[in-house]
Amino acid sequence: MRLPSPPGYGEVITLDRQAHAGLGLVTASDHRWTAALTAAAIGLVEFSRAALDYPLAFVRRGERYDAVAILGLRAGENLFVDESGHWRPGAYVPAGIRLHPFCLAEVAGNSGAVPRTLVAIQADQLNAAAPPLFDASGQPTAHWAPWQKLLDAAEQSRRATQDWSEALVAHDLLVPFDALARPRAGEPMRVSGLHRIDESRLNRLPPETLHDWQTRHWLRAAHAHLISLENFARLMDAASTGTAQA
């Protein structure tokens, strides 16, 4: 089954243990496929670490808000990957990027049915000459195990992040904002279409809600997000030189 391709991916198809038995992966050691990504999806469990390197924000997609790490300030710009496909040393690599060439695809069921989450793969990354992910009978091999672990963690993170995002919307905490700054060199830059948590509204949540959010690690993620917005200044300066600085 062909599926919508995530940003940066080529044609994506459903991974099928029977149809893809005996196939492995094309060996890829770089992130050149991310060169034109200006943002990457980020999960709730990643906020504290990712906030050290990136501005973290929310983008509206229909009625849903997705959490993203901002990688660049201009269309088709990723300041964290060089021409050789190497990620900036020391910078956190978002889990969604580490998942490539796999991804999770949510497919709507029949009317009223709960959407299904499928494991998909970039079609041109399957290779008959590589160590197989599944044997001739469709059973997983040792080469599939680390990918299964990463995919399971990604699905768990996706659900947790969606629950948090829905709670942010329910409490009317997300507000639109523009990031505007003057780099040390060059013209002022503005990034639009983003949303952030309103700190004053967050602080006015009832004590019982704040306690619940603390136990769910939502409060920690919210504070990491707010602190991460300071990284826009660093990103602005990096954009003027063409590379993110440590």
Contacts in CASP RR format, 6 or more apart in sequence:
PFRMAT RR
TARGET T0000
AUTHOR 0000-0000-0000
METHOD contacts of the structure
MODEL  1
MRLPSPPGYGEVITLDRQAHAGLGLVTASDHRWTAALTAAAIGLVEFSRA
ALDYPLAFVRRGERYDAVAILGLRAGENLFVDESGHWRPGAYVPAGIRLH
PFCLAEVAGNSGAVPRTLVAIQADQLNAAAPPLFDASGQPTAHWAPWQKL
LDAAEQSRRATQDWSEALVAHDLLVPFDALARPRAGEPMRVSGLHRIDES
RLNRLPPETLHDWQTRHWLRAAHAHLISLENFARLMDAASTGTAQA
1 13 0 8 1.000
1 14 0 8 1.000
1 118 0 8 1.000
2 11 0 8 1.000
2 12 0 8 1.000
2 13 0 8 1.000
3 12 0 8 1.000
3 13 0 8 1.000
3 14 0 8 1.000
3 105 0 8 1.000
3 107 0 8 1.000
3 118 0 8 1.000
3 120 0 8 1.000
4 12 0 8 1.000
4 105 0 8 1.000
5 11 0 8 1.000
5 12 0 8 1.000
5 122 0 8 1.000
6 12 0 8 1.000
6 103 0 8 1.000
7 36 0 8 1.000
7 37 0 8 1.000
8 33 0 8 1.000
8 34 0 8 1.000
8 36 0 8 1.000
8 37 0 8 1.000
9 33 0 8 1.000
9 100 0 8 1.000
9 101 0 8 1.000
9 103 0 8 1.000
9 122 0 8 1.000
10 122 0 8 1.000
10 123 0 8 1.000
10 124 0 8 1.000
11 122 0 8 1.000
11 123 0 8 1.000
11 124 0 8 1.000
12 103 0 8 1.000
12 105 0 8 1.000
12 120 0 8 1.000
12 121 0 8 1.000
12 122 0 8 1.000
12 123 0 8 1.000
13 120 0 8 1.000
13 121 0 8 1.000
13 123 0 8 1.000
14 105 0 8 1.000
14 118 0 8 1.000
14 119 0 8 1.000
14 120 0 8 1.000
15 102 0 8 1.000
15 118 0 8 1.000
15 119 0 8 1.000
15 120 0 8 1.000
15 121 0 8 1.000
17 134 0 8 1.000
17 138 0 8 1.000
17 139 0 8 1.000
17 140 0 8 1.000
18 138 0 8 1.000
20 126 0 8 1.000
20 133 0 8 1.000
20 134 0 8 1.000
21 132 0 8 1.000
21 134 0 8 1.000
21 135 0 8 1.000
21 136 0 8 1.000
21 137 0 8 1.000
21 138 0 8 1.000
22 128 0 8 1.000
22 132 0 8 1.000
22 133 0 8 1.000
22 134 0 8 1.000
22 135 0 8 1.000
22 136 0 8 1.000
23 126 0 8 1.000
23 127 0 8 1.000
23 128 0 8 1.000
23 130 0 8 1.000
23 132 0 8 1.000
23 133 0 8 1.000
23 134 0 8 1.000
24 126 0 8 1.000
24 127 0 8 1.000
24 128 0 8 1.000
24 130 0 8 1.000
24 131 0 8 1.000
24 132 0 8 1.000
24 133 0 8 1.000
24 143 0 8 1.000
25 101 0 8 1.000
25 125 0 8 1.000
25 126 0 8 1.000
25 127 0 8 1.000
25 130 0 8 1.000
25 133 0 8 1.000
26 101 0 8 1.000
26 124 0 8 1.000
26 125 0 8 1.000
26 126 0 8 1.000
26 127 0 8 1.000
26 130 0 8 1.000
27 127 0 8 1.000
27 130 0 8 1.000
28 100 0 8 1.000
28 101 0 8 1.000
28 125 0 8 1.000
30 84 0 8 1.000
30 85 0 8 1.000
30 86 0 8 1.000
31 81 0 8 1.000
31 85 0 8 1.000
31 86 0 8 1.000
31 87 0 8 1.000
31 93 0 8 1.000
31 97 0 8 1.000
32 81 0 8 1.000
32 84 0 8 1.000
32 85 0 8 1.000
33 100 0 8 1.000
34 40 0 8 1.000
34 71 0 8 1.000
34 78 0 8 1.000
34 81 0 8 1.000
34 85 0 8 1.000
34 97 0 8 1.000
35 76 0 8 1.000
35 78 0 8 1.000
35 81 0 8 1.000
35 85 0 8 1.000
36 76 0 8 1.000
36 77 0 8 1.000
36 78 0 8 1.000
37 71 0 8 1.000
37 76 0 8 1.000
37 78 0 8 1.000
38 70 0 8 1.000
38 71 0 8 1.000
38 72 0 8 1.000
38 73 0 8 1.000
38 74 0 8 1.000
38 75 0 8 1.000
38 76 0 8 1.000
38 77 0 8 1.000
38 78 0 8 1.000
39 59 0 8 1.000
39 68 0 8 1.000
39 69 0 8 1.000
39 70 0 8 1.000
39 71 0 8 1.000
39 72 0 8 1.000
40 68 0 8 1.000
40 69 0 8 1.000
40 71 0 8 1.000
40 94 0 8 1.000
40 96 0 8 1.000
40 97 0 8 1.000
41 66 0 8 1.000
41 67 0 8 1.000
41 68 0 8 1.000
41 69 0 8 1.000
41 94 0 8 1.000
41 96 0 8 1.000
42 50 0 8 1.000
42 54 0 8 1.000
42 56 0 8 1.000
42 67 0 8 1.000
42 68 0 8 1.000
42 69 0 8 1.000
42 94 0 8 1.000
42 95 0 8 1.000
42 161 0 8 1.000
43 67 0 8 1.000
43 95 0 8 1.000
43 157 0 8 1.000
43 158 0 8 1.000
43 160 0 8 1.000
43 161 0 8 1.000
44 67 0 8 1.000
44 157 0 8 1.000
44 160 0 8 1.000
44 161 0 8 1.000
44 164 0 8 1.000
44 217 0 8 1.000
44 218 0 8 1.000
44 221 0 8 1.000
45 157 0 8 1.000
45 160 0 8 1.000
45 217 0 8 1.000
46 92 0 8 1.000
46 94 0 8 1.000
46 95 0 8 1.000
46 157 0 8 1.000
47 56 0 8 1.000
47 67 0 8 1.000
47 220 0 8 1.000
47 221 0 8 1.000
47 224 0 8 1.000
47 225 0 8 1.000
47 228 0 8 1.000
48 220 0 8 1.000
48 221 0 8 1.000
48 224 0 8 1.000
49 92 0 8 1.000
50 56 0 8 1.000
50 69 0 8 1.000
50 92 0 8 1.000
50 94 0 8 1.000
50 224 0 8 1.000
50 228 0 8 1.000
51 224 0 8 1.000
51 225 0 8 1.000
51 227 0 8 1.000
51 228 0 8 1.000
51 231 0 8 1.000
52 92 0 8 1.000
53 69 0 8 1.000
53 80 0 8 1.000
53 90 0 8 1.000
53 91 0 8 1.000
53 92 0 8 1.000
53 231 0 8 1.000
53 244 0 8 1.000
54 69 0 8 1.000
54 70 0 8 1.000
54 71 0 8 1.000
54 92 0 8 1.000
54 228 0 8 1.000
54 231 0 8 1.000
54 235 0 8 1.000
55 69 0 8 1.000
55 70 0 8 1.000
55 179 0 8 1.000
55 228 0 8 1.000
55 229 0 8 1.000
55 230 0 8 1.000
55 231 0 8 1.000
55 232 0 8 1.000
55 235 0 8 1.000
56 67 0 8 1.000
56 68 0 8 1.000
56 69 0 8 1.000
56 70 0 8 1.000
56 224 0 8 1.000
56 225 0 8 1.000
56 228 0 8 1.000
56 229 0 8 1.000
57 67 0 8 1.000
57 68 0 8 1.000
57 70 0 8 1.000
57 194 0 8 1.000
57 195 0 8 1.000
57 196 0 8 1.000
57 225 0 8 1.000
57 229 0 8 1.000
58 65 0 8 1.000
58 66 0 8 1.000
58 67 0 8 1.000
58 68 0 8 1.000
58 165 0 8 1.000
58 168 0 8 1.000
58 174 0 8 1.000
58 194 0 8 1.000
58 195 0 8 1.000
58 196 0 8 1.000
59 65 0 8 1.000
59 66 0 8 1.000
59 68 0 8 1.000
59 193 0 8 1.000
59 194 0 8 1.000
59 195 0 8 1.000
60 193 0 8 1.000
60 195 0 8 1.000
64 162 0 8 1.000
64 165 0 8 1.000
65 165 0 8 1.000
65 168 0 8 1.000
65 169 0 8 1.000
65 174 0 8 1.000
65 195 0 8 1.000
66 165 0 8 1.000
67 161 0 8 1.000
67 165 0 8 1.000
67 225 0 8 1.000
69 94 0 8 1.000
70 191 0 8 1.000
70 194 0 8 1.000
70 231 0 8 1.000
70 232 0 8 1.000
70 235 0 8 1.000
71 77 0 8 1.000
71 78 0 8 1.000
71 79 0 8 1.000
71 80 0 8 1.000
72 78 0 8 1.000
72 79 0 8 1.000
72 80 0 8 1.000
72 235 0 8 1.000
72 239 0 8 1.000
73 79 0 8 1.000
73 189 0 8 1.000
73 191 0 8 1.000
73 235 0 8 1.000
73 236 0 8 1.000
73 239 0 8 1.000
74 239 0 8 1.000
77 239 0 8 1.000
79 88 0 8 1.000
79 235 0 8 1.000
79 238 0 8 1.000
79 239 0 8 1.000
79 242 0 8 1.000
79 243 0 8 1.000
79 244 0 8 1.000
80 87 0 8 1.000
80 88 0 8 1.000
80 91 0 8 1.000
80 244 0 8 1.000
81 87 0 8 1.000
81 88 0 8 1.000
82 88 0 8 1.000
82 243 0 8 1.000
87 93 0 8 1.000
88 243 0 8 1.000
88 244 0 8 1.000
88 246 0 8 1.000
89 246 0 8 1.000
90 246 0 8 1.000
91 244 0 8 1.000
91 246 0 8 1.000
95 150 0 8 1.000
95 153 0 8 1.000
95 154 0 8 1.000
95 157 0 8 1.000
96 103 0 8 1.000
96 154 0 8 1.000
98 150 0 8 1.000
99 150 0 8 1.000
99 151 0 8 1.000
99 154 0 8 1.000
100 122 0 8 1.000
101 121 0 8 1.000
101 122 0 8 1.000
101 125 0 8 1.000
102 119 0 8 1.000
102 120 0 8 1.000
102 121 0 8 1.000
102 147 0 8 1.000
102 150 0 8 1.000
102 151 0 8 1.000
103 120 0 8 1.000
103 121 0 8 1.000
103 122 0 8 1.000
104 117 0 8 1.000
104 118 0 8 1.000
104 119 0 8 1.000
104 120 0 8 1.000
104 151 0 8 1.000
104 154 0 8 1.000
104 155 0 8 1.000
104 158 0 8 1.000
105 117 0 8 1.000
105 118 0 8 1.000
105 119 0 8 1.000
105 120 0 8 1.000
106 115 0 8 1.000
106 116 0 8 1.000
106 117 0 8 1.000
106 118 0 8 1.000
107 115 0 8 1.000
107 116 0 8 1.000
107 117 0 8 1.000
107 118 0 8 1.000
108 115 0 8 1.000
109 115 0 8 1.000
109 116 0 8 1.000
117 155 0 8 1.000
117 158 0 8 1.000
119 151 0 8 1.000
131 141 0 8 1.000
131 143 0 8 1.000
132 141 0 8 1.000
132 143 0 8 1.000
133 140 0 8 1.000
133 141 0 8 1.000
133 143 0 8 1.000
133 144 0 8 1.000
133 147 0 8 1.000
134 140 0 8 1.000
134 141 0 8 1.000
134 144 0 8 1.000
135 141 0 8 1.000
140 148 0 8 1.000
164 216 0 8 1.000
164 218 0 8 1.000
164 221 0 8 1.000
167 213 0 8 1.000
167 218 0 8 1.000
168 174 0 8 1.000
168 197 0 8 1.000
171 201 0 8 1.000
171 205 0 8 1.000
171 209 0 8 1.000
172 201 0 8 1.000
173 197 0 8 1.000
173 198 0 8 1.000
173 201 0 8 1.000
173 202 0 8 1.000
174 195 0 8 1.000
174 196 0 8 1.000
174 197 0 8 1.000
174 198 0 8 1.000
175 195 0 8 1.000
175 196 0 8 1.000
175 197 0 8 1.000
175 198 0 8 1.000
176 193 0 8 1.000
176 194 0 8 1.000
176 195 0 8 1.000
177 194 0 8 1.000
177 195 0 8 1.000
177 196 0 8 1.000
178 190 0 8 1.000
178 191 0 8 1.000
178 192 0 8 1.000
178 193 0 8 1.000
178 194 0 8 1.000
179 189 0 8 1.000
179 190 0 8 1.000
179 191 0 8 1.000
179 194 0 8 1.000
179 229 0 8 1.000
179 232 0 8 1.000
180 188 0 8 1.000
180 189 0 8 1.000
180 190 0 8 1.000
180 191 0 8 1.000
181 188 0 8 1.000
181 189 0 8 1.000
181 232 0 8 1.000
181 233 0 8 1.000
181 236 0 8 1.000
182 188 0 8 1.000
182 236 0 8 1.000
183 189 0 8 1.000
183 236 0 8 1.000
183 237 0 8 1.000
183 239 0 8 1.000
183 240 0 8 1.000
184 237 0 8 1.000
184 240 0 8 1.000
185 240 0 8 1.000
185 241 0 8 1.000
186 240 0 8 1.000
189 236 0 8 1.000
189 239 0 8 1.000
191 232 0 8 1.000
196 225 0 8 1.000
196 226 0 8 1.000
196 229 0 8 1.000
197 222 0 8 1.000
197 225 0 8 1.000
197 226 0 8 1.000
199 226 0 8 1.000
202 222 0 8 1.000
205 213 0 8 1.000
210 219 0 8 1.000
213 219 0 8 1.000
213 222 0 8 1.000
214 220 0 8 1.000
234 244 0 8 1.000
234 245 0 8 1.000
235 244 0 8 1.000
237 245 0 8 1.000
238 244 0 8 1.000
238 245 0 8 1.000
END
